[in-house]
Each structure stands twice: as C-alpha cells, then as structure tokens.
C-alpha cells in the first residue's frame, strides 16, 4: 500500500512539473567537462546538480530517490530544429515553421507559434534530448526568430529558456523565389538594405527629443538586436560562395553570424576559422542533393581538426516525422572519424556554448541544471535505448525508447 502511494505521488509530481530530489547512479557516467567516471553518481537537489563523483566518494542523502542506468550523460541539446512549430501530422494546421507571404519577416516570434504539447517534442524527449534551439526554419530570406526551450512544459512560457535566440536567414537556393530574391546577389542586397535601414532606425531611437523618435517598428526592432550583437544571424548556407557572403556581411556590419548547414565549409576552413564563427553542421544523414550535393559525412572531423567550433542539429525535414534525432546524427559523425567523445560533446557542451548557455547546460557540474539522459548501453550503439530523461530534477520519461 505504501509503495503504491509513493509511486502515485511521484507520478503527480512529474505531472505538475515539480523537481524531485534525485540520485542518478551510472555504471558509466559522462560529465563531458571532465573524464568519464565508472560507477558514478549525480545528486540533483531542487532542480540543480548538487554533486557529481564516484559512488564510493559521493554520499546519497537520505530520502532521495535513486535511479540507476548503465550510461548517463548530460541532457542532449539539439542545436537547430523546427520542432514545436512543425508538427508530426504534416498538415497545414501544424506547420508554422515557415511563412512565405514575404521574403523578410524578422518580427515573427517563435514563442508565438511554439507548441510544447506537440508529439514531436515528447518523441525527442524520449531519446534524451532535453533542450532544443527551435523556431522558424530555412526557406525564406529572413523567416523569423528562433528560441531555446526545454522539452517539457504545458505552455511556451514553461518551456522557454531564451525567447529570442537567433534570427533565421537563408542564403542558399531554398531562400530564392521566382520573384524576389531570385539570385544570390539579390539576397545579399536585400539583407544589406534591411540592416542599413535598421541602423538608421537605431540611431533615431537615441534622439533626446521624444518628438523626433520614430514610431515603433517591430521588424526594425528585431534587426536592432542583431546590430547590437545581442542576437546572432543564423544563416542557412551551403555553397562555398554563399558562406563567404555570410562572412562578408558579418564583417561589414559587425554582427554575430552562425553558419547553418554549411555543406561546403571544408572548402573555406581558413576563412571561417579567421572569422571566429560557429558552425551548426548539416545532419550527416541528410540527402546529399540540391544545395547539399557536395556535403560530406567527414565534415565534422575537418571542423574539429581546423579548430572551428560546431554542434549538431536535426534541422528541417519536409517529410514525416518532420524531424531527425540529433543523437543518431552525432553517431554517424562519430563513425566517420569524429569519435564518440567529441560527438557527445557536440550535442551537449559545445551546443550549449553555441547558445550562450554553457554556464547552465551541457555538462554534469555542480550548479548546472539537473538535465540528464539515461541509457541501457553505449548511447551511440544502435541496439541501445534511452531508458530515462530528467529535466531540472523532474523525471519526465522512464521506460525504453
């Protein structure tokens, strides 16, 4: 009877989103920021990591619930997704990731379209993915804003970590139309014009005479955040000349740029390294056609060897189930020379650094969010399963995926 009541209480706590005091014990613990620990323990108190270490040296406080697994890692981070805007039904009512009514729409906020109850959010969570960088996808010159969210919560406000993370742009062929922009030069010219207009707007906002200040402009406000370097431009580009155009814009306007996709980045490694930009590598299992015809599964290894920071993404898929699983994409890169340690880092700590959240996410360290992924074997082995996911001390999935 007592056991039944205890399990019922745990279920109610999970349903209400209440953090639990947990001790997660692993045969192999991967803190990521430090070497793996055999027979390790992570103590999570009030949603934060309170202790990490070998079980022989890390006492489990009395009353803490103990969860065991063979392998435990930090919660995985998807560095670029459209999940929550794109839904698994693939019907017009659940496809909010792209509005093609105009080529430039920076005012479109991801948080206004994000559905935390979307089945795909739950599906990713059950693979150990605890954080997603999601929002408006490629396919328009400027499709809108992105956000960072945890893969839990009943409302966008409960899930959101960063409401305006990046501004999504496209300089590849998918961002061109039959009208405008119809060419690569037109794409860059339109971006340049938008940035110049926003720069003038920002200057006028500094007017001390209130009567001379411009009326509020949502589009230009979004650009001002970019010009002030608070928000980077995430530019989807694949061809080497498109990547160089991205770097040229970043230098001209002194804005932060993140290269997304970057299929031919291996052709311009020196330029990308010199620019100091981050790369969100294309999914290694994507179809190598069209803009991505020259993609390579060994690109992550080349980025590593060149000293260019990168992370993995699920990206945007136009077929069901409308998303990839970043865990599987990292596994393919690991098998193409990257190795398991660096592949894991690219979907945890390096992804957190890309998002500016490394002080909170990406590794198992005291003070960070209690986000963990639990597996019944090597997480990059296809026969292994995710058996548990913890987000900020809340056990949000227990089973086998």
KOLNU-681169 format. One record per residue (C-alpha): x negated, y, z; residue in three letters. Coordinates in nm, 3 decimals, decimal comma, padded with zeros to 5 digits. Example, Ala and Ser with C-alpha at 12.3 -4.5 7.8 and 13.67 -1.06 7.14 Angstrom:
PT        X        Y        Z  residuo
PT  -01,230  -00,450   00,780      ALA
PT  -01,367  -00,106   00,714      SER
//
This chain:
PT        X        Y        Z  residuo
PT   00,000   00,000   00,000      UNK
PT  -00,279   00,241   00,093      UNK
PT  -00,466   00,159  -00,229      UNK
PT  -00,156   00,231  -00,438      UNK
PT  -00,106   00,567  -00,268      UNK
PT  -00,473   00,653  -00,319      UNK
PT  -00,455   00,576  -00,692      UNK
PT  -00,131   00,774  -00,721      UNK
PT  -00,298   01,071  -00,554      UNK
PT  -00,592   01,051  -00,795      UNK
PT  -00,352   01,048  -01,088      UNK
PT  -00,170   01,355  -00,958      UNK
PT  -00,498   01,540  -00,904      UNK
PT  -00,608   01,465  -01,259      UNK
PT  -00,270   01,572  -01,399      UNK
PT  -00,284   01,902  -01,212      UNK
PT  -00,642   01,971  -01,321      UNK
PT  -00,781   01,964  -00,966      UNK
PT  -01,154   01,899  -00,930      UNK
PT  -01,240   01,592  -00,725      UNK
PT  -01,545   01,522  -00,513      UNK
PT  -01,720   01,254  -00,715      UNK
PT  -02,035   01,046  -00,712      UNK
PT  -02,120   00,910  -01,056      UNK
PT  -02,369   00,626  -01,043      UNK
PT  -02,552   00,504  -01,353      UNK
PT  -02,790   00,225  -01,442      UNK
PT  -02,946   00,478  -01,680      UNK
PT  -02,894   00,848  -01,611      UNK
PT  -02,992   01,107  -01,873      UNK
PT  -03,020   01,456  -01,720      UNK
PT  -03,163   01,579  -02,059      UNK
PT  -03,356   01,863  -01,895      UNK
PT  -03,574   01,603  -01,720      UNK
PT  -03,674   01,238  -01,784      UNK
PT  -03,414   00,960  -01,760      UNK
PT  -03,352   00,808  -01,417      UNK
PT  -03,295   00,439  -01,359      UNK
PT  -03,022   00,371  -01,104      UNK
PT  -02,937   00,738  -01,072      UNK
PT  -02,659   00,932  -00,903      UNK
PT  -02,487   01,263  -00,979      UNK
PT  -02,292   01,426  -00,698      UNK
PT  -02,013   01,662  -00,809      UNK
PT  -01,854   01,886  -00,548      UNK
PT  -01,583   02,147  -00,619      UNK
PT  -01,638   02,110  -00,994      UNK
PT  -02,014   02,174  -00,985      UNK
PT  -02,314   01,943  -00,975      UNK
PT  -02,442   01,935  -00,618      UNK
PT  -02,721   01,676  -00,650      UNK
PT  -02,897   01,461  -00,911      UNK
PT  -03,153   01,189  -00,848      UNK
PT  -03,235   00,822  -00,791      UNK
PT  -02,972   00,645  -00,582      UNK
PT  -03,237   00,550  -00,325      UNK
PT  -03,304   00,918  -00,259      UNK
PT  -02,957   01,068  -00,314      UNK
PT  -02,705   01,000  -00,041      UNK
PT  -02,341   00,976  -00,141      UNK
PT  -02,134   01,187   00,102      UNK
PT  -01,862   01,012   00,294      UNK
PT  -01,521   01,030   00,132      UNK
PT  -01,650   01,086  -00,221      UNK
PT  -01,500   00,873  -00,494      UNK
PT  -01,769   00,661  -00,662      UNK
PT  -01,756   00,592  -01,037      UNK
PT  -02,007   00,354  -01,195      UNK
PT  -02,129   00,318  -01,554      UNK
PT  -02,426   00,176  -01,737      UNK
PT  -02,520   00,502  -01,908      UNK
PT  -02,432   00,858  -01,803      UNK
PT  -02,513   01,179  -01,988      UNK
PT  -02,405   01,542  -01,966      UNK
PT  -02,072   01,606  -02,134      UNK
PT  -02,126   01,626  -02,509      UNK
PT  -02,091   01,957  -02,695      UNK
PT  -01,959   01,992  -03,050      UNK
PT  -02,139   02,299  -03,191      UNK
PT  -01,881   02,372  -03,463      UNK
PT  -01,531   02,236  -03,503      UNK
PT  -01,183   02,342  -03,606      UNK
PT  -01,007   02,102  -03,368      UNK
PT  -00,722   02,268  -03,182      UNK
PT  -00,645   02,482  -03,485      UNK
PT  -00,649   02,188  -03,728      UNK
PT  -00,424   01,905  -03,615      UNK
PT  -00,422   01,533  -03,682      UNK
PT  -00,086   01,531  -03,863      UNK
PT  -00,238   01,723  -04,157      UNK
PT   00,089   01,911  -04,209      UNK
PT   00,133   02,287  -04,265      UNK
PT   00,258   02,346  -03,912      UNK
PT  -00,062   02,212  -03,752      UNK
PT  -00,317   02,357  -03,996      UNK
PT  -00,405   02,701  -03,858      UNK
PT  -00,779   02,697  -03,924      UNK
PT  -00,769   02,899  -04,247      UNK
PT  -00,551   03,182  -04,380      UNK
PT  -00,621   03,261  -04,745      UNK
PT  -00,396   03,566  -04,774      UNK
PT  -00,702   03,794  -04,770      UNK
PT  -01,078   03,732  -04,810      UNK
PT  -01,182   03,923  -04,497      UNK
PT  -00,983   03,883  -04,173      UNK
PT  -01,216   03,925  -03,872      UNK
PT  -00,925   04,020  -03,649      UNK
PT  -00,783   03,667  -03,643      UNK
PT  -00,843   03,534  -03,294      UNK
PT  -00,898   03,163  -03,238      UNK
PT  -00,738   03,175  -02,895      UNK
PT  -00,406   03,283  -03,050      UNK
PT  -00,389   02,963  -03,255      UNK
PT  -00,565   02,711  -03,029      UNK
PT  -00,350   02,417  -02,917      UNK
PT  -00,514   02,243  -02,616      UNK
PT  -00,250   01,967  -02,630      UNK
PT  -00,343   01,869  -02,986      UNK
PT  -00,404   01,494  -03,009      UNK
PT  -00,745   01,551  -03,166      UNK
PT  -00,861   01,734  -02,852      UNK
PT  -00,768   01,429  -02,647      UNK
PT  -00,929   01,199  -02,905      UNK
PT  -01,263   01,381  -02,887      UNK
PT  -01,250   01,391  -02,507      UNK
PT  -01,230   01,013  -02,503      UNK
PT  -01,570   00,994  -02,676      UNK
PT  -01,733   01,200  -02,400      UNK
PT  -01,705   01,539  -02,573      UNK
PT  -01,627   01,794  -02,305      UNK
PT  -01,689   02,125  -02,485      UNK
PT  -01,611   02,239  -02,839      UNK
PT  -01,703   02,551  -03,030      UNK
PT  -01,392   02,580  -03,244      UNK
PT  -01,189   02,827  -03,440      UNK
PT  -01,135   02,950  -03,792      UNK
PT  -01,311   02,737  -04,049      UNK
PT  -01,502   02,789  -04,373      UNK
PT  -01,320   02,862  -04,696      UNK
PT  -01,281   03,241  -04,685      UNK
PT  -01,544   03,514  -04,688      UNK
PT  -01,452   03,603  -04,328      UNK
PT  -01,195   03,360  -04,192      UNK
PT  -01,174   03,484  -03,833      UNK
PT  -01,311   03,437  -03,486      UNK
PT  -01,425   03,126  -03,300      UNK
PT  -01,403   03,031  -02,934      UNK
PT  -01,562   02,790  -02,688      UNK
PT  -01,325   02,562  -02,497      UNK
PT  -01,332   02,266  -02,265      UNK
PT  -01,140   01,964  -02,396      UNK
PT  -00,879   01,982  -02,123      UNK
PT  -00,600   02,209  -02,004      UNK
PT  -00,238   02,267  -02,093      UNK
PT  -00,284   02,624  -02,217      UNK
PT  -00,557   02,802  -02,412      UNK
PT  -00,629   03,011  -02,103      UNK
PT  -00,702   02,696  -01,901      UNK
PT  -00,932   02,558  -02,169      UNK
PT  -01,121   02,868  -02,285      UNK
PT  -01,481   02,930  -02,184      UNK
PT  -01,562   03,209  -02,432      UNK
PT  -01,263   03,368  -02,612      UNK
PT  -01,467   03,533  -02,890      UNK
PT  -01,781   03,332  -02,954      UNK
PT  -01,873   03,396  -03,319      UNK
PT  -01,734   03,549  -03,637      UNK
PT  -01,692   03,282  -03,905      UNK
PT  -01,809   03,371  -04,257      UNK
PT  -01,867   03,171  -04,575      UNK
PT  -02,131   03,244  -04,839      UNK
PT  -02,105   02,909  -05,014      UNK
PT  -01,891   02,825  -05,315      UNK
PT  -01,590   02,738  -05,100      UNK
PT  -01,570   03,105  -04,996      UNK
PT  -01,523   03,225  -05,354      UNK
PT  -01,191   03,255  -05,534      UNK
PT  -01,068   03,318  -05,885      UNK
PT  -01,017   03,684  -05,800      UNK
PT  -01,241   03,836  -05,536      UNK
PT  -01,500   03,746  -05,429      UNK
PT  -01,571   03,546  -05,740      UNK
PT  -01,950   03,541  -05,727      UNK
PT  -02,230   03,521  -05,473      UNK
PT  -02,325   03,885  -05,531      UNK
PT  -01,966   03,997  -05,470      UNK
PT  -01,955   03,800  -05,143      UNK
PT  -02,263   03,975  -05,007      UNK
PT  -02,148   04,315  -05,135      UNK
PT  -01,812   04,280  -04,957      UNK
PT  -01,982   04,178  -04,633      UNK
PT  -02,221   04,473  -04,662      UNK
PT  -01,931   04,711  -04,722      UNK
PT  -01,742   04,577  -04,419      UNK
PT  -02,049   04,615  -04,196      UNK
PT  -02,117   04,970  -04,316      UNK
PT  -01,756   05,070  -04,257      UNK
PT  -01,765   04,921  -03,907      UNK
PT  -02,091   05,104  -03,836      UNK
PT  -01,925   05,437  -03,918      UNK
PT  -01,628   05,340  -03,700      UNK
PT  -01,859   05,259  -03,408      UNK
PT  -02,027   05,599  -03,443      UNK
PT  -01,693   05,781  -03,438      UNK
PT  -01,594   05,591  -03,123      UNK
PT  -01,879   05,772  -02,946      UNK
PT  -01,714   06,112  -03,007      UNK
PT  -01,669   06,302  -02,681      UNK
PT  -01,372   06,486  -02,829      UNK
PT  -01,088   06,237  -02,800      UNK
PT  -00,901   06,408  -03,082      UNK
PT  -01,182   06,314  -03,321      UNK
PT  -01,189   05,948  -03,230      UNK
PT  -01,041   05,712  -03,490      UNK
PT  -00,720   05,518  -03,444      UNK
PT  -00,763   05,166  -03,319      UNK
PT  -00,865   04,921  -03,594      UNK
PT  -00,863   04,552  -03,499      UNK
PT  -01,074   04,448  -03,796      UNK
PT  -01,346   04,701  -03,728      UNK
PT  -01,339   04,626  -03,355      UNK
PT  -01,432   04,265  -03,435      UNK
PT  -01,722   04,386  -03,651      UNK
PT  -01,844   04,625  -03,382      UNK
PT  -01,904   04,328  -03,152      UNK
PT  -02,127   04,185  -03,423      UNK
PT  -02,312   04,514  -03,477      UNK
PT  -02,377   04,544  -03,105      UNK
PT  -02,525   04,191  -03,113      UNK
PT  -02,273   04,064  -02,860      UNK
PT  -02,133   03,816  -03,113      UNK
PT  -02,325   03,643  -03,394      UNK
PT  -02,213   03,590  -03,751      UNK
PT  -02,178   03,217  -03,810      UNK
PT  -02,229   03,193  -04,185      UNK
PT  -02,148   02,872  -04,367      UNK
PT  -02,401   02,850  -04,648      UNK
PT  -02,567   02,556  -04,821      UNK
PT  -02,777   02,658  -05,122      UNK
PT  -03,126   02,791  -05,053      UNK
PT  -03,049   03,128  -05,217      UNK
PT  -02,737   03,163  -05,001      UNK
PT  -02,943   03,102  -04,689      UNK
PT  -03,189   03,372  -04,792      UNK
PT  -02,896   03,612  -04,844      UNK
PT  -02,786   03,540  -04,486      UNK
PT  -03,131   03,628  -04,355      UNK
PT  -03,139   03,943  -04,569      UNK
PT  -02,810   04,064  -04,420      UNK
PT  -02,927   03,986  -04,066      UNK
PT  -03,239   04,195  -04,117      UNK
PT  -03,062   04,482  -04,292      UNK
PT  -02,802   04,532  -04,019      UNK
PT  -02,999   04,392  -03,723      UNK
PT  -02,726   04,142  -03,641      UNK
PT  -02,747   03,793  -03,500      UNK
PT  -02,686   03,516  -03,752      UNK
PT  -02,626   03,143  -03,708      UNK
PT  -02,667   02,931  -04,020      UNK
PT  -02,390   02,674  -04,052      UNK
PT  -02,417   02,368  -04,275      UNK
PT  -02,746   02,474  -04,436      UNK
PT  -02,778   02,171  -04,665      UNK
PT  -03,088   02,307  -04,841      UNK
PT  -03,253   02,459  -04,536      UNK
PT  -03,551   02,226  -04,583      UNK
PT  -03,641   02,438  -04,888      UNK
PT  -03,670   02,761  -04,684      UNK
PT  -03,803   02,641  -04,349      UNK
PT  -04,072   02,910  -04,323      UNK
PT  -03,824   03,191  -04,383      UNK
PT  -03,569   03,053  -04,138      UNK
PT  -03,831   02,999  -03,868      UNK
PT  -03,967   03,352  -03,915      UNK
PT  -03,614   03,494  -03,881      UNK
PT  -03,567   03,315  -03,549      UNK
PT  -03,215   03,195  -03,626      UNK
PT  -03,029   02,888  -03,502      UNK
PT  -02,902   02,620  -03,741      UNK
PT  -02,583   02,417  -03,697      UNK
PT  -02,682   02,125  -03,916      UNK
PT  -02,427   01,973  -04,153      UNK
PT  -02,276   01,641  -04,039      UNK
PT  -02,520   01,371  -04,160      UNK
PT  -02,231   01,150  -04,270      UNK
PT  -02,063   01,420  -04,480      UNK
PT  -02,014   01,357  -04,851      UNK
PT  -02,313   01,493  -05,040      UNK
PT  -02,130   01,664  -05,327      UNK
PT  -02,050   02,014  -05,446      UNK
PT  -02,221   02,275  -05,228      UNK
PT  -02,378   01,989  -05,032      UNK
PT  -02,512   01,791  -05,329      UNK
PT  -02,870   01,842  -05,211      UNK
PT  -02,808   01,759  -04,845      UNK
PT  -03,033   01,516  -04,661      UNK
PT  -02,991   01,300  -04,353      UNK
PT  -03,351   01,372  -04,256      UNK
PT  -03,293   01,750  -04,235      UNK
PT  -03,265   01,747  -03,851      UNK
PT  -03,608   01,585  -03,831      UNK
PT  -03,751   01,852  -04,062      UNK
PT  -03,594   02,126  -03,848      UNK
PT  -03,748   01,971  -03,538      UNK
PT  -04,091   01,950  -03,698      UNK
PT  -04,062   02,313  -03,814      UNK
PT  -03,971   02,434  -03,465      UNK
PT  -03,628   02,560  -03,570      UNK
PT  -03,354   02,520  -03,304      UNK
PT  -03,049   02,325  -03,417      UNK
PT  -02,738   02,148  -03,295      UNK
PT  -02,485   01,907  -03,444      UNK
PT  -02,127   01,966  -03,547      UNK
PT  -01,818   01,776  -03,651      UNK
PT  -01,743   02,055  -03,898      UNK
PT  -01,429   02,086  -04,106      UNK
PT  -01,272   01,795  -04,289      UNK
PT  -00,984   01,828  -04,536      UNK
PT  -00,866   01,471  -04,484      UNK
PT  -00,724   01,291  -04,183      UNK
PT  -00,803   01,265  -03,899      UNK
PT  -00,928   01,621  -03,971      UNK
PT  -01,244   01,587  -03,766      UNK
PT  -01,562   01,390  -03,731      UNK
PT  -01,710   01,278  -03,399      UNK
PT  -02,033   01,460  -03,319      UNK
PT  -02,160   01,158  -03,124      UNK
PT  -02,161   00,948  -03,441      UNK
PT  -02,323   01,225  -03,647      UNK
PT  -02,608   01,255  -03,396      UNK
PT  -02,652   00,877  -03,404      UNK
PT  -02,708   00,883  -03,780      UNK
PT  -02,970   01,157  -03,744      UNK
PT  -03,137   00,959  -03,466      UNK
PT  -03,173   00,664  -03,703      UNK
PT  -03,319   00,889  -03,974      UNK
PT  -03,627   00,986  -03,779      UNK
PT  -03,493   01,226  -03,517      UNK
PT  -03,494   00,970  -03,237      UNK
PT  -03,244   00,919  -02,958      UNK
PT  -03,388   01,167  -02,709      UNK
PT  -03,378   01,463  -02,948      UNK
PT  -03,042   01,357  -03,092      UNK
PT  -02,892   01,359  -02,743      UNK
PT  -03,046   01,698  -02,672      UNK
PT  -02,891   01,838  -02,991      UNK
PT  -02,539   01,754  -02,869      UNK
PT  -02,600   01,871  -02,513      UNK
PT  -02,861   02,125  -02,401      UNK
PT  -02,954   02,262  -02,745      UNK
PT  -02,587   02,307  -02,832      UNK
PT  -02,536   02,489  -02,501      UNK
PT  -02,826   02,721  -02,585      UNK
PT  -02,675   02,796  -02,924      UNK
PT  -02,358   02,907  -02,746      UNK
PT  -02,546   03,104  -02,481      UNK
PT  -02,412   02,871  -02,211      UNK
PT  -02,728   02,682  -02,110      UNK
PT  -02,702   02,816  -01,753      UNK
PT  -02,368   02,636  -01,720      UNK
PT  -02,363   02,343  -01,963      UNK
PT  -02,577   02,091  -02,145      UNK
PT  -02,775   01,913  -01,873      UNK
PT  -02,731   01,748  -01,535      UNK
PT  -02,873   02,008  -01,299      UNK
PT  -02,763   02,142  -00,964      UNK
PT  -02,523   02,433  -01,003      UNK
PT  -02,403   02,347  -01,353      UNK
PT  -02,050   02,240  -01,441      UNK
PT  -01,966   01,885  -01,342      UNK
PT  -01,920   01,769  -01,703      UNK
PT  -02,030   01,409  -01,766      UNK
PT  -01,987   01,134  -02,024      UNK
PT  -01,996   00,767  -01,920      UNK
PT  -02,073   00,473  -02,148      UNK
PT  -02,092   00,095  -02,118      UNK
PT  -02,418   00,083  -02,315      UNK
PT  -02,655   00,287  -02,529      UNK
PT  -02,438   00,578  -02,643      UNK
PT  -02,584   00,568  -02,997      UNK
PT  -02,520   00,195  -03,038      UNK
PT  -02,205   00,127  -03,241      UNK
PT  -02,095  -00,153  -03,006      UNK
PT  -02,095   00,081  -02,704      UNK
PT  -01,786   00,256  -02,572      UNK
PT  -01,713   00,570  -02,378      UNK
PT  -01,560   00,450  -02,050      UNK
PT  -01,514   00,780  -01,873      UNK
PT  -01,519   01,157  -01,913      UNK
PT  -01,545   01,411  -01,633      UNK
PT  -01,486   01,784  -01,681      UNK
PT  -01,571   02,017  -01,394      UNK
PT  -01,525   01,737  -01,142      UNK
PT  -01,196   01,619  -01,290      UNK
PT  -01,183   01,266  -01,425      UNK
PT  -00,994   01,327  -01,749      UNK
PT  -01,046   00,987  -01,910      UNK
PT  -01,110   00,639  -01,776      UNK
PT  -01,084   00,336  -01,999      UNK
PT  -01,259   00,228  -02,315      UNK
PT  -01,288   00,423  -02,638      UNK
//
